[in-house]
Amino acid sequence: MILEFSIANTFSISEKQTISFEAVINDPETDARHYAECGGKKILKLACIYGANAAGKTKMLEALQFYISFLLSSFTELEPNEDIGVVPFKFDPHFQNRPSDFELIFYIKDTETAQYIRYDYNIQLTTEKVLYESLFYAPKGQKKRIFERSESNKIKWGSDITGAKKILEDMTRPNCSVISTGAQIQHPLLKLFYDSIYLGFRGMVQPSFSENLSDYIFTKVEKDSGFKNILTNLLSASDIGSINNIQIISRDVPGALMKQFPVEIQKEIEESNWKIKKLMLNHNYNNTDYSLPLSLESAGTKKLMELSLPLYHLIVFKSVVLIDELESSLHQELIELFLDLFLEISDHSQLLFTTHNQDLLDSGLLRDDEVWFCYKTPEGNSVYNSITDYKGIRKEASRKKLYNADKFGALPNVNINLLKELFYAEKNRKNTK
């Protein structure tokens, strides 16, 4: 589980910003559902970010996804001399010559002792190369080095670390992480850290329903009866069109379409017995079944299907999921259903999402230490604060009203009078012509 992560000089973030999952309030009414204990720390299962458009909510999620992807895949995804792809803060020349920085404090369960061990990972990089990278852990409570890597690509190892260290140092390129390299040669300790992040991090769900996600749902429904059953019942329980079944209809590629492909592609399709697949949802009205393809379903149905995947991973496995604009195309009741199921049933999973939905602030589903607000400074930098960072907030006070009163500094600053003047002037100019 993630205790906290920090980002600096990346996208809209200039100075170091930290999102923490550590529980900092004691609330017996919600504790059991909202946090899990790891290594003596109470770690929250949930965090959300509010803020105006373009304040940096999504950029925090994208930054986390970028660094996790680099940590895991840079050795295999980047060519030897390829740019890393990190984007430093653009609105101040001072930051163009400084490294981008990522820190992650993460707890991993030891398979032998069943105890959770803390790992501290840090990486600093430019668009061309890694300047610094380190991994420390605390197997017996005391922080110990696993490795530290310098700008010259030299690696300093901890005194009790074994494995192919020289081979690993020779293989690690300037534009890839030690972790991704270590996974390739099956270094025991680095592979453990790699596997824990790889298996746990499920990536980022965007507001729009993507074709890639659609394909994944097809495969999941077709091969996993447990997921299909959960998805069908989730749609049915959510009162979406009395759906009682989900089917995958397969058919051969039509001859007219086959003729449009080159001969080599036609041969490959025939040899692989490739099929065209369509996902159909059965609706029951007046004891009669009606089948509709996914393409004709509502945006709300597609969104709920999309969210069924991360919900399934969060509940069945120990996962970390990022969701941008959780409320997109969903009714308030369904948003609360999703969060309630996650909090009630998940175990050692974590969800980080962005939202504009103010009703959630007073829904009873969010604790103060789970709610973060993002705003842009006059210099264009994104800043993130939790409700618990603000003093004098009474427990009984409506968080929604405080938010709308700009107590947390995350409301959009819209100059409506200026806009009216501009549009009136343009309207009068057109009328004059």
C-alpha positions in Angstrom: 0.0 0.0 0.0 1.1 3.6 -0.7 1.8 5.6 2.4 2.6 8.7 0.4 4.1 9.9 -2.9 5.7 13.2 -3.8 6.1 15.0 -7.2 8.3 17.9 -8.1 9.0 19.8 -11.3 6.6 17.7 -13.4 3.8 19.0 -15.6 2.0 21.8 -13.7 3.8 21.0 -10.4 7.0 23.1 -9.7 7.8 22.8 -6.0 7.4 19.4 -4.2 3.8 18.4 -3.6 2.8 15.3 -1.5 -0.4 13.3 -1.5 -0.5 11.2 1.7 -2.7 8.2 2.5 -1.8 8.2 6.2 -4.8 8.4 8.5 -4.3 11.5 10.7 -7.7 11.6 12.4 -9.3 9.1 14.8 -12.9 8.4 14.0 -14.2 5.1 15.4 -17.3 5.3 13.2 -15.3 5.1 10.0 -11.9 3.7 10.9 -12.8 0.0 10.2 -13.9 0.7 6.6 -11.4 3.4 5.6 -7.9 2.2 6.5 -5.7 -0.8 6.8 -2.8 -1.2 9.1 0.7 -1.8 7.6 3.9 -1.9 9.6 2.3 0.1 12.4 0.9 2.7 10.1 -2.8 3.4 9.5 -3.0 3.7 5.7 -6.2 5.1 4.1 -7.8 3.2 1.2 -9.1 6.3 -0.4 -8.1 9.8 -1.5 -9.7 12.3 -3.8 -8.7 15.6 -5.3 -11.1 18.6 -5.9 -10.2 21.8 -7.8 -11.0 24.1 -10.6 -10.5 23.1 -14.3 -6.8 23.3 -15.2 -5.8 23.6 -11.6 -3.8 20.3 -11.8 -6.0 17.5 -10.5 -5.5 15.3 -13.5 -1.8 16.2 -13.8 -1.1 14.8 -10.4 -2.6 11.4 -11.5 -0.8 11.6 -14.8 2.5 12.3 -13.0 2.1 9.3 -10.8 1.2 7.1 -13.7 4.2 8.4 -15.7 6.7 7.7 -12.9 5.3 4.2 -12.1 5.4 3.4 -15.8 9.0 4.6 -16.0 10.0 2.6 -12.9 8.5 -0.6 -14.4 9.0 -0.4 -18.1 11.8 2.0 -19.1 14.3 -0.8 -19.8 11.9 -2.5 -22.3 9.9 0.5 -23.6 12.7 3.0 -24.4 15.5 2.7 -27.0 19.0 3.2 -25.7 19.2 6.9 -26.7 15.5 7.7 -26.6 14.3 10.7 -24.5 12.7 9.7 -21.2 9.6 11.9 -21.9 9.3 13.7 -18.6 7.9 17.2 -18.9 9.3 19.7 -16.4 7.4 22.8 -15.1 7.2 25.2 -18.1 6.3 28.6 -16.5 9.6 29.4 -14.8 13.0 29.1 -16.7 14.6 28.2 -13.3 12.9 24.8 -13.4 14.1 23.9 -16.9 17.6 23.2 -15.6 16.5 21.3 -12.5 15.6 17.6 -12.4 12.1 16.2 -12.1 11.6 14.3 -8.9 9.5 11.4 -7.7 9.3 9.8 -4.2 7.2 6.8 -3.2 6.8 5.3 0.3 5.2 1.9 -0.1 4.5 -1.1 2.1 5.0 -4.7 0.8 3.9 -7.8 2.6 6.8 -10.2 3.2 5.9 -13.7 2.1 7.9 -15.4 4.8 7.0 -13.4 7.9 3.6 -12.0 6.7 4.7 -8.6 8.0 4.5 -5.4 6.0 7.9 -3.9 5.2 8.3 -0.2 4.3 10.2 0.7 1.1 11.3 4.2 0.2 11.9 4.9 -3.5 13.3 8.1 -5.1 14.2 9.0 -8.6 15.5 12.3 -10.1 15.7 12.6 -13.8 15.9 15.0 -16.8 14.5 14.3 -20.3 17.8 12.6 -21.2 18.9 10.6 -18.2 18.5 9.5 -14.6 20.5 11.7 -12.2 19.8 9.8 -9.0 17.8 6.8 -8.0 17.6 5.0 -4.7 15.7 2.3 -2.9 15.7 1.8 0.9 13.8 -0.6 3.1 13.2 -1.4 6.7 13.0 -5.2 7.2 13.3 -4.9 11.0 12.1 -1.3 11.5 15.5 0.3 10.8 15.9 2.0 7.4 18.6 0.3 5.2 20.0 0.9 1.8 19.2 -1.5 -1.1 20.9 0.7 -3.7 21.8 4.2 -4.5 22.6 5.2 -8.1 24.5 8.4 -9.0 24.5 10.6 -12.1 27.6 8.7 -13.4 25.4 5.5 -13.3 27.5 4.0 -10.5 25.5 2.0 -8.0 26.3 1.8 -4.3 24.7 -1.3 -2.7 23.6 -2.1 0.8 26.0 -4.3 2.8 23.6 -7.2 3.0 22.4 -7.2 -0.6 23.3 -10.2 -2.8 22.6 -11.0 -6.4 24.1 -10.1 -9.8 25.1 -6.5 -8.9 27.9 -6.0 -11.5 25.8 -7.3 -14.3 22.9 -5.1 -13.2 25.2 -2.0 -13.1 26.5 -2.8 -16.6 23.0 -3.3 -18.0 21.4 -0.2 -16.5 21.2 2.5 -19.2 21.2 6.2 -18.4 17.6 6.5 -19.6 16.1 3.6 -17.6 15.5 2.7 -14.0 17.5 0.2 -11.9 14.2 -1.5 -11.0 13.1 -2.2 -14.6 16.6 -3.5 -15.3 16.7 -5.7 -12.2 13.4 -7.3 -13.2 14.9 -8.5 -16.5 17.7 -10.4 -14.7 15.5 -11.6 -11.9 17.4 -9.9 -9.1 15.6 -11.3 -6.1 15.0 -8.2 -4.0 14.4 -5.8 -6.9 12.1 -8.3 -8.6 10.1 -8.5 -5.4 9.6 -4.7 -5.4 9.0 -4.7 -9.2 6.3 -7.5 -8.9 4.5 -5.8 -6.1 4.2 -2.5 -8.0 3.5 -4.2 -11.3 0.8 -6.5 -10.0 -0.7 -3.8 -7.7 -0.8 -0.8 -9.9 -3.7 -0.9 -12.3 -3.2 2.4 -14.1 -5.5 5.3 -14.8 -9.1 5.3 -15.9 -9.9 8.4 -18.1 -13.4 10.0 -18.3 -14.1 8.7 -21.8 -14.9 5.1 -22.7 -11.9 3.9 -24.7 -11.8 1.2 -27.4 -8.9 -0.5 -25.6 -11.0 -0.8 -22.5 -13.9 -2.1 -24.5 -11.7 -4.8 -25.9 -10.5 -5.7 -22.4 -14.1 -6.0 -21.2 -14.9 -8.3 -24.1 -12.0 -10.6 -23.1 -12.8 -10.4 -19.4 -16.5 -11.3 -19.9 -15.6 -14.1 -22.3 -13.0 -15.8 -20.2 -13.9 -14.9 -16.6 -17.4 -16.1 -15.6 -16.9 -14.5 -12.1 -16.4 -11.1 -13.6 -19.3 -11.6 -16.0 -21.6 -12.5 -13.1 -20.5 -9.5 -11.1 -20.9 -7.1 -14.0 -24.3 -8.4 -14.9 -25.5 -8.1 -11.3 -23.9 -4.7 -10.9 -25.8 -3.3 -13.9 -29.0 -5.0 -12.7 -28.7 -3.8 -9.1 -28.0 -0.3 -10.4 -31.4 -0.2 -12.2 -29.9 0.2 -15.7 -32.5 -1.1 -18.1 -33.3 -4.4 -16.4 -30.2 -6.0 -17.8 -30.2 -9.8 -17.1 -27.3 -11.1 -19.2 -24.2 -10.2 -21.2 -23.2 -12.1 -24.3 -20.3 -12.0 -26.7 -21.4 -12.7 -30.3 -18.7 -13.9 -32.7 -18.8 -14.2 -36.4 -16.4 -14.7 -39.3 -14.9 -11.8 -41.1 -17.3 -11.0 -44.1 -16.0 -12.0 -47.5 -16.4 -8.4 -48.8 -14.3 -7.1 -46.0 -11.7 -9.8 -46.4 -11.1 -8.8 -50.0 -10.1 -5.3 -48.9 -7.0 -6.7 -47.0 -3.7 -7.6 -48.7 -3.3 -11.3 -49.4 -0.8 -11.8 -46.6 -3.3 -10.3 -44.1 -6.1 -12.5 -45.4 -3.9 -15.6 -45.0 -3.1 -14.6 -41.4 -6.8 -14.0 -40.6 -7.7 -17.4 -42.0 -4.9 -19.2 -40.2 -5.6 -17.6 -36.8 -9.4 -18.2 -37.2 -9.9 -14.5 -36.3 -13.4 -13.4 -35.5 -15.4 -10.2 -35.3 -16.9 -9.9 -31.8 -19.8 -7.8 -30.5 -20.8 -7.4 -26.9 -24.6 -7.6 -26.4 -26.6 -6.6 -23.3 -29.9 -8.4 -22.8 -32.7 -6.2 -21.4 -35.9 -7.7 -20.1 -39.1 -5.8 -20.3 -42.6 -7.4 -19.8 -41.0 -10.9 -19.7 -39.4 -10.4 -23.1 -35.6 -10.2 -23.7 -34.2 -7.5 -26.0 -30.5 -7.5 -27.0 -28.6 -4.3 -27.7 -25.0 -3.9 -28.8 -22.8 -1.9 -26.5 -22.6 0.9 -29.1 -26.3 1.7 -28.5 -26.1 1.8 -24.7 -26.2 5.0 -22.8 -23.1 6.9 -21.6 -24.0 6.0 -18.1 -24.2 2.3 -18.8 -20.8 2.4 -20.5 -19.3 4.4 -17.6 -20.6 1.9 -15.1 -19.2 -1.0 -17.1 -15.9 0.9 -17.3 -15.8 1.3 -13.5 -16.7 -2.3 -13.0 -13.1 -3.2 -14.0 -11.3 -1.2 -11.4 -13.9 -2.0 -8.8 -13.4 -5.7 -9.6 -9.6 -5.3 -9.2 -9.9 -3.2 -6.1 -12.1 -5.8 -4.3 -10.8 -9.1 -5.6 -7.1 -8.2 -5.6 -4.8 -5.8 -3.7 -4.6 -2.9 -6.2 -4.0 0.8 -6.7 -6.3 2.4 -9.2 -6.4 6.0 -10.4 -9.7 7.4 -11.8 -10.0 10.8 -13.4 -13.5 12.4 -13.0 -15.2 9.6 -11.2 -18.6 11.2 -11.6 -18.5 11.4 -15.4 -21.9 10.3 -16.8 -23.0 8.8 -13.5 -25.9 9.6 -11.2 -25.1 10.6 -7.6 -26.5 7.3 -6.3 -24.3 5.2 -8.5 -21.1 7.2 -7.5 -22.0 6.5 -3.9 -22.7 2.9 -4.7 -19.2 2.5 -6.2 -17.5 4.1 -3.3 -19.6 2.2 -0.7 -18.8 -1.2 -2.3 -15.1 -0.4 -2.4 -14.9 0.8 1.2 -17.0 -2.1 2.5 -15.4 -5.0 0.7 -11.9 -4.1 -0.4 -8.8 -5.2 1.6 -5.4 -3.4 1.3 -6.5 -1.7 -2.0 -6.3 2.0 -2.7 -8.2 4.4 -4.9 -7.2 7.9 -5.9 -9.7 9.9 -7.9 -10.4 13.4 -9.1 -13.9 14.9 -9.0 -16.0 18.0 -9.2 -18.9 16.4 -7.4 -19.5 18.6 -4.3 -22.3 16.4 -2.9 -19.7 13.8 -2.0 -18.2 16.2 0.5 -21.3 15.8 2.7 -22.2 12.2 1.8 -20.5 10.6 4.8 -18.4 8.5 2.4 -15.3 10.8 2.7 -13.2 11.6 5.7 -11.4 14.9 6.0 -8.0 13.2 5.7 -9.1 11.7 2.4 -10.1 15.0 0.7 -7.5 17.1 -1.1 -7.9 20.5 -2.8 -5.8 21.7 -5.7 -5.3 25.3 -6.8 -3.0 27.3 -9.1 -0.8 30.0 -7.7 -0.3 33.3 -9.7 3.0 31.7 -10.9 1.1 28.8 -12.5 2.1 26.2 -10.0 -0.3 23.5 -8.7 -0.6 23.3 -4.9 -2.4 20.5 -3.0 -3.7 20.6 0.5 -5.9 18.2 2.6 -8.9 19.5 4.7 -6.8 18.5 7.7 -4.2 21.2 6.7 -6.8 23.9 7.4 -7.3 25.0 11.0 -10.6 25.8 12.7 -12.8 23.4 10.7 -15.6 22.2 12.9 -16.7 18.6 12.6 -20.4 19.4 12.1 -19.8 22.1 9.5 -20.8 21.3 5.9 -17.7 20.7 3.8 -19.7 21.5 0.7 -20.7 25.0 2.0 -17.1 25.6 3.1 -15.9 24.7 -0.3 -18.4 27.0 -2.1 -17.4 29.8 0.3 -13.8 29.3 -1.0 -12.5 28.2 2.4 -10.2 25.7 0.7 -9.1 28.0 -2.2 -9.9 25.5 -5.0 -12.9 27.3 -6.7 -12.6 28.6 -10.3 -12.0 32.4 -10.4 -14.3 33.4 -13.2 -14.7 37.0 -14.3 -18.2 36.9 -15.6 -18.5 40.7 -16.0 -15.5 40.7 -18.3 -17.0 37.9 -20.4 -20.4 39.7 -20.6 -18.7 42.9 -21.8 -16.8 40.9 -24.5 -19.8 39.1 -25.8 -22.0 42.3 -25.7 -19.4 44.2 -27.6 -19.1 41.4 -30.2 -23.0 41.2 -30.5 -23.2 45.0 -31.0 -20.4 45.0 -33.6 -22.3 42.3 -35.6 -25.6 44.2 -35.3 -23.9 47.4 -36.5 -22.6 45.7 -39.6 
